[in-house]
Every structure is written in C-alpha cells, then in structure tokens.
Amino acid sequence: MNQNDESVLRGNIRDMIRHVKQKKLNEETQLRDVIRGITAHELESLIIEASVPDVNPTPNKSTGINVLEELLKKIIPVLETDYKSLTTDNSQRESFRAHIINACVNTLTPSKVNTAAGNEDGSVVDDNIEEIDITVGGDEGDDKFIDIRTDAEKSAEEPEEEEDPLDGFGQGIEGDETGRNVAYQSFKKIESSIIDAYELLSNEEDQELFYDYLIANLKLYFNKFEEELAPGVSEPTNQAYDMAQSGVEEAPPEEASPVTLQEYINSL
C-alpha cells in the first residue's frame, strides 16, 4: 500500500469514527429530550391531580354516618384536649366522660321524640297559646280587682332563685366536680355543632344511626384517650435477672450477703 492509499484509508476511518460519535451524541440528545418531556408531562399530571379534591375514601351508604363522620372531625380534637388535661386523678376523667355522654343524650333526646307535634286528627297544637287567668273577687277593695295577667307574666314578676348551670348540667350524674366542670366548658364548645349536624337529617333511619353511632364512638374514643394516657408498658426483663432477684428476696436479711448479678450468673 502506497502512502496515498494509506492517507485515504486513515481519512475514511476518521470520518467513520466521527460519524459514529456524532450519531451517538444525537441519540443521547434525543434521549434526554424524551426524558425531559416525560418528566414535564408527569409533573403536569401531578399538578392537575393535586388541584382536584380527593373524594376518597368512598362515602358511606348512610347519610347519617357521613354527617356524623364530619361532626367527629370537629368535636373529637376538642374532647381529647380537655380529657387529657385531667391528670390528677382517674376519677376526674371518669366524671368528664360520664357528663359529656349524658349531655349528648339529653341534647338529642328531645329532638328524637319531638320531631312533630299534632292531634290524632292531624290538627296542629299551638303550645304557645297561654291560658289567661281571670280572678273575680268579692264586693269590696282588692277583691274586685280582675287580674288578667298570663301565668308567664305572673312568674316573671315573682323573684326566682337562679339555678347554677353546673348543677343543671350534672343533674342525675355523680362524679368528681372538677371533671364535671371541665366537661361543662368542653360541651359548650361542641353543643351547637352536634345540634346543627343532627338537624340536617330528616330521615328517621339516618337520625337513629347518627344518634347510636355518636354515643358509641364517644365511648370508644374515651377508651382510646385513656389508653394513650396510661399505656401500661412493662419493663423488659430476662430469666437471669428474675432468678437473681428471686434469690435475693428469698434470703433472710441477716444471712444475705452482697452479690453482684454477674457473680450469681457465674455460679450457675
């Protein structure tokens, strides 16, 4: 091979190498573009998904349970904070629990039994109509005065002792007064939410489910709060320690001599 042929061959080889390198570079560039496109698309999809409200989990078949679930999200954090603040004695928490549940029952029971009022013939009874008490006296002086005041007006003019709201709240329930007082303040925070949620329901089955599951869930959550306050975790131990501790305890005080755990293990 002469010098010219060798130069041509080397030139061709260089061109081939350059072509292969350029092709590989183009493929890498195309691959990067594809990856960037996929990443941008996925990022756009994530942004779209984030902007759409999450409708999971699937709602329950009962409207009453759905309404109760939303209510529990509002009231359970309030009850948990107040319940866990009662740390002096367990009786305070027991009283708190009993008063809250009793208050819920008393609040919803009138609504359960008085959803409608009327006569058997369908006519409506107006409970707001007040009977007028007309008193006809004797012949002289004040005896001739005819009192046309209603019973409500008479009661309003008579001095009455104001009942302590705490006494009314705890009526029929025994328990620690601190627990009762905290329960009273706590229930005032959630009472309107409970009533508003229940009054959304007009279906009798929804009302029954709401009422039953509310009371059941309150009890279950109070159990959960108590477990979190007193988990009851025992200290880990092993057989060697138990045997050593048992031997020390069983030995009479005057015969017991100081012994380390390691010495006792080595003697076994």
C-alpha positions in Angstrom: 0.0 0.0 0.0 1.5 3.3 -1.1 1.4 6.4 1.0 -1.6 8.0 -0.8 -3.8 4.9 -0.2 -2.8 4.8 3.4 -3.7 8.5 3.8 -7.1 7.9 2.2 -7.8 4.9 4.4 -6.9 6.8 7.6 -9.2 9.7 6.4 -12.0 7.3 5.9 -11.5 5.7 9.3 -11.5 9.1 10.9 -14.8 10.0 9.1 -16.4 6.8 10.2 -15.3 7.4 13.9 -16.6 11.0 13.7 -19.9 9.8 12.2 -20.4 7.1 14.9 -19.6 9.7 17.6 -22.0 12.2 16.1 -24.7 9.6 15.8 -24.2 8.5 19.4 -24.3 12.2 20.6 -27.5 12.8 18.6 -29.1 9.7 20.2 -28.1 10.8 23.7 -29.6 14.3 23.0 -32.8 12.8 21.7 -33.0 10.5 24.8 -32.5 13.5 27.1 -35.3 15.3 25.3 -37.6 12.4 25.6 -36.8 12.1 29.3 -37.4 15.8 29.8 -40.7 15.5 28.0 -41.9 12.6 30.1 -40.8 14.4 33.3 -42.6 17.6 32.4 -45.7 15.6 31.5 -45.7 13.7 34.7 -45.1 16.9 36.7 -48.1 18.5 34.9 -50.2 15.5 35.7 -49.2 15.7 39.4 -50.1 19.4 39.5 -53.5 18.6 37.9 -54.2 15.8 40.4 -53.2 18.0 43.3 -55.7 20.6 42.2 -58.6 18.1 42.2 -60.2 17.5 45.6 -59.7 14.0 46.9 -63.1 12.3 47.2 -61.7 9.2 48.8 -62.5 7.4 51.0 -65.8 6.4 49.4 -68.7 7.9 51.4 -70.8 5.5 53.5 -74.2 4.3 52.2 -75.8 6.1 55.1 -76.2 9.9 55.1 -76.4 9.8 58.9 -73.0 8.2 59.1 -71.5 10.7 56.6 -72.8 13.6 58.7 -71.6 12.0 61.9 -68.1 11.5 60.4 -67.8 15.2 59.6 -69.0 16.1 63.1 -66.5 13.8 64.8 -63.7 15.5 62.9 -64.7 18.8 64.7 -65.5 17.6 68.2 -63.1 14.8 68.9 -60.0 17.1 69.0 -61.8 19.4 71.5 -62.8 16.5 73.7 -59.3 14.9 73.5 -57.5 18.1 74.6 -59.9 18.7 77.6 -60.0 15.0 78.6 -56.2 14.6 78.7 -55.8 17.8 80.7 -57.4 15.9 83.7 -54.3 14.2 85.0 -54.6 14.5 88.8 -56.9 11.6 89.3 -58.7 9.0 87.2 -62.0 9.9 88.8 -61.8 13.3 87.1 -61.7 11.7 83.7 -64.4 9.2 84.5 -66.6 12.1 85.6 -65.8 14.1 82.4 -66.7 11.1 80.3 -70.0 10.4 82.0 -71.1 14.1 81.9 -70.2 14.5 78.2 -72.1 11.4 77.1 -75.1 12.3 79.4 -75.1 15.8 77.9 -75.2 14.4 74.4 -78.1 12.1 75.2 -80.1 14.9 76.9 -79.4 17.3 74.0 -80.6 14.9 71.3 -83.4 13.0 73.1 -85.9 15.9 72.8 -85.2 16.2 69.1 -85.8 12.4 68.7 -89.2 12.4 70.4 -90.5 15.8 69.4 -89.8 15.9 65.7 -93.5 16.6 65.1 -96.5 17.6 67.2 -100.2 17.4 66.5 -103.5 15.9 67.3 -104.7 12.5 66.1 -106.9 14.2 63.5 -103.9 16.0 62.1 -104.6 19.4 63.5 -101.7 21.3 64.9 -101.5 22.1 68.6 -100.1 25.5 69.4 -98.2 25.2 72.6 -97.5 28.9 72.6 -101.1 29.8 73.4 -101.3 30.8 77.1 -104.4 30.5 79.2 -105.5 33.8 80.7 -106.2 33.6 84.4 -109.1 35.9 85.3 -109.8 36.1 89.0 -113.2 37.6 90.2 -113.1 38.6 93.8 -115.6 39.8 96.4 -117.5 43.0 96.6 -115.0 45.5 98.1 -111.5 46.7 97.7 -108.9 44.5 96.1 -111.4 41.7 96.0 -113.0 43.5 93.0 -109.7 43.5 91.0 -109.7 41.3 88.0 -106.1 40.0 87.3 -105.8 39.5 83.6 -102.0 38.7 83.6 -100.9 35.4 82.0 -99.1 32.8 84.0 -95.9 33.7 82.3 -96.3 37.4 83.3 -97.0 36.4 86.9 -94.0 34.2 87.0 -91.8 36.9 85.6 -92.8 39.3 88.4 -92.1 36.7 91.1 -88.5 36.5 92.3 -86.8 33.2 91.4 -83.6 31.8 92.5 -81.2 31.3 89.6 -80.1 27.7 89.2 -76.4 27.2 88.8 -75.8 25.9 85.3 -73.2 23.5 86.5 -75.8 21.9 88.8 -78.3 21.5 85.9 -75.5 20.1 83.7 -74.6 17.5 86.2 -78.1 16.6 87.3 -78.5 12.8 87.8 -74.8 12.2 87.3 -72.4 11.5 90.2 -68.7 12.1 89.9 -65.8 14.4 90.5 -66.7 18.1 90.4 -63.6 19.1 88.5 -64.4 16.6 85.8 -67.9 17.9 85.7 -66.8 21.5 85.4 -64.3 20.8 82.6 -67.0 18.7 80.8 -69.4 21.6 81.1 -66.9 24.0 79.5 -66.0 21.4 76.8 -69.6 20.6 75.9 -70.4 24.3 75.4 -67.7 24.3 72.6 -69.3 21.4 70.7 -73.0 21.6 71.6 -74.1 23.7 68.7 -72.1 21.6 66.2 -73.9 18.4 67.5 -77.4 20.0 67.2 -76.7 21.5 63.7 -75.4 18.2 62.4 -78.4 16.2 63.8 -80.9 18.8 62.4 -79.6 18.2 58.9 -81.2 14.8 59.0 -84.9 14.3 58.5 -84.8 10.6 57.6 -85.7 8.5 60.7 -83.1 5.8 59.9 -80.4 8.4 59.4 -81.3 10.0 62.8 -81.2 6.7 64.6 -77.8 5.8 63.1 -76.4 9.2 63.9 -77.5 9.0 67.5 -76.4 5.4 68.2 -73.1 5.8 66.5 -72.4 9.1 68.1 -72.7 7.7 71.6 -70.8 4.5 70.7 -67.9 6.5 69.1 -67.7 8.8 72.1 -67.2 5.9 74.4 -64.6 4.3 72.1 -62.7 7.5 71.7 -62.6 8.0 75.5 -61.3 4.4 75.8 -58.6 5.3 73.3 -57.6 8.5 75.2 -57.3 6.6 78.4 -55.0 4.0 76.8 -52.8 6.8 75.5 -52.5 8.3 78.9 -51.7 5.0 80.6 -50.3 2.6 78.0 -49.3 0.0 80.7 -46.0 -1.0 79.1 -44.0 -3.3 81.3 -40.2 -3.1 81.7 -38.3 -5.8 79.7 -36.5 -8.4 81.8 -34.8 -11.8 81.4 -34.6 -15.1 83.2 -31.2 -14.5 84.8 -32.4 -11.2 86.4 -35.7 -12.8 87.6 -33.8 -15.7 89.2 -31.2 -13.4 90.8 -33.9 -11.1 92.1 -35.9 -14.1 93.5 -32.8 -15.4 95.3 -32.1 -12.1 96.9 -35.7 -11.6 98.0 -36.0 -15.2 99.5 -32.8 -15.0 101.6 -33.2 -13.9 105.2 -32.0 -10.3 105.8 -29.3 -11.4 108.3 -27.9 -14.2 106.1 -28.0 -12.3 102.8 -24.6 -11.2 101.6 -23.8 -8.7 98.9 -23.7 -10.4 95.5 -23.5 -9.0 92.0 -25.6 -10.2 89.1 -22.5 -11.4 87.3 -21.3 -13.4 90.3 -24.7 -15.1 90.6 -24.7 -15.9 86.8 -21.2 -17.4 87.0 -22.2 -19.6 89.9 -24.9 -21.3 87.9 
